[in-house]
Amino acid sequence: MKEYYNLPLKHLHTFGIEQYSKRLIEIENEIEINELINSGVFNDDFFVLGGGSNVLFLNIPTVIVRICTKGIEKINENNEFVWIKAKAGEIWDSFVEFCVNNNWGGLENMSLIPGTVGASPIQNIGAHGAEIKDSLYELKAINLKTKQIKIFNNNECEFSYRDSIFKKNKTEKWLITEVVFKLTKKNHFYNLSYGNLKEYFANKEVSLKAIRKYVIYQRNAKLPNPNDLGNAGSFFKNPIVDKQTLNKLQKFDKQVPFFVVDNHFYKIPAAWLIEKAGLKGYRKGNVGTYHKQPLVIVNYGGAVAQEIYLFSEFIVNEVFNKFGIKLEREVNIIQ
């Protein structure tokens, strides 16, 4: 266990803001997690930090805990599937790369998403038509109040769009320590439903490595590197609307893109709404929307957290005033 005071946070979260911890603790195994629970740290004002890729600190918690546990293990397999367990501190994209290189399918569409394995189920991360819920078999978590260890199966995680029981439940605090994924060994299902994946692979051989390579290319082409421009990726969720709202949007623009959720609801790209509100590439001071992808709010350098938050409020208000749709933040705001 390592402990730091007044540690710079600029390189521990992807917005790259000049901020400092009050107290930061790094833990590398479950024994240290139990020691920390017994110490009473989690009775204080705390935040568990993964890769720092989906967080904006408006206020710095008394204690920040970083989960740095490592380890990947094959725990079961049959002719069709393999079950892979990964510790919470594993870097998500490194884990995806490891699985693809072993020809284990299911995670390739989520290549290059920043963050850690342990953080991935909390908001049911997803990209290019795939989500964590599609491959997660079970996970182990510790209740930080009762010290109870619980194995959550897929259904018990209560996954929904960018949400889970770990994000929704404000009364119980669970710390995810490891995640098990059920992946294909052969007869892979290639998910080409999203965007131009189907078009790209129409006349090309499809493989896990080919999908990963193309997804990485697409993300690099559309999203800024946090090392160059501080950002947390998609700042807002894609709103889900009813048929009446969709009809209103189609009167505004017949070509409005949408995805069918079920017989009654439709998902509208938040990026489209922001762009049609005239905010693609829009800048205020040190903050703006990325010129290639308006769903991304970037720190042009020197921005403070409040500046980024107020800019996001501005976007929410502008989109609501134009379309009557209230955007919901995907980024975790720590107040």
Number of C-alpha atoms within 10 A of each C-alpha: 13 10 12 14 12 11 14 14 19 15 15 17 23 26 31 27 22 14 20 14 17 15 17 23 19 19 19 17 17 15 11 14 20 13 13 17 18 14 10 11 17 18 11 10 11 16 16 17 24 25 23 23 23 23 20 25 19 16 12 19 19 14 20 22 21 20 27 20 18 15 12 17 11 12 10 11 14 9 8 11 18 19 21 20 20 23 26 29 26 23 21 24 19 16 18 23 19 13 19 21 12 12 17 23 26 26 28 28 27 23 24 20 20 22 22 24 27 28 28 23 26 21 23 23 19 20 17 19 13 20 23 22 22 16 18 24 19 20 24 19 21 20 15 21 15 11 13 10 15 13 15 16 14 18 11 12 21 16 22 12 15 18 17 18 17 21 19 13 10 9 7 14 16 23 20 26 22 23 24 22 23 21 23 21 18 13 9 16 11 15 15 19 12 14 10 12 18 14 12 13 15 11 8 10 8 13 17 22 16 15 23 20 15 17 20 17 12 14 16 12 12 14 19 21 15 19 11 12 18 25 30 26 24 19 24 20 19 23 16 20 17 14 12 11 15 19 13 13 18 13 10 12 11 10 9 15 15 16 12 12 12 9 8 10 17 20 18 20 18 22 20 19 27 24 18 15 16 13 21 21 17 16 17 11 12 15 24 21 26 24 19 13 20 25 26 24 30 29 28 20 16 14 18 19 20 13 17 22 17 12 20 21 13 12 23 18 16 20 21 16 12 12 16 13 18 14 23 14 15 18 17 16 14 12 9
